Amino acid sequence: MSHRAVLSGGHGGPAPHARSHFPGLGRPRTGTEPLTAYSALGARLVLSSIALPLFAAGAALLALWAASARSSGSPSTAVLVVLAAVCAVFTAVAAIDIAVIRRRRAERR
């Protein structure tokens, strides 16, 4: 029996595809990953829990700096506003990630 036949259940057909919420994004299984693999939710939760307050503080401090900066100063007000906006986006991403992790953990129970 060939290696591909073993992976596909012995029928010789194509290997089963991973399920995805989006059509066409599933990858063919190589046979090395477990069927019930989960992402490292604990590590993601720790990283997001650290990133959320850091980026929120960064956004607030950069916004305050931009508000009190002179227009001819270095860095310019525009640069500070862009950096504050980037920090705010990262704050939102971390908050959304924490919500997704909590939902996935609740689904496991």
C-alpha positions, 0 to 999 in steps of 0.5 A: 500500500502506498504512503498516499493510500495510508493517509487517505484511509486506504482507498487510494484517493486524495487525502482529506482536506482540513475544514476551514470557515472560508471555502478554498482555504483548507490545506491538504493533510500531510498526515503529520498533524493531529486531527484535533490540533488546537492552537496554543490558546494559553500562549496567545492569551498571555501575549495578548494580555501583555500587549493590550495594556502596553499598546493602550498605554502607548496609544494614550502617551503618544496621543498626549505627546502629539497634542502637546508637540510643536508643529516644527518639533521633531518628531512631527505631530503627524508622525506621533498621530500615526504611531498612536493610531498604530498602537490603537489598532494593536490594542484592538487586535489584542482585545479581539484576540482575548475575546476569541480565545475566551469563546474558544475555551468556552466551546471546549467545555 
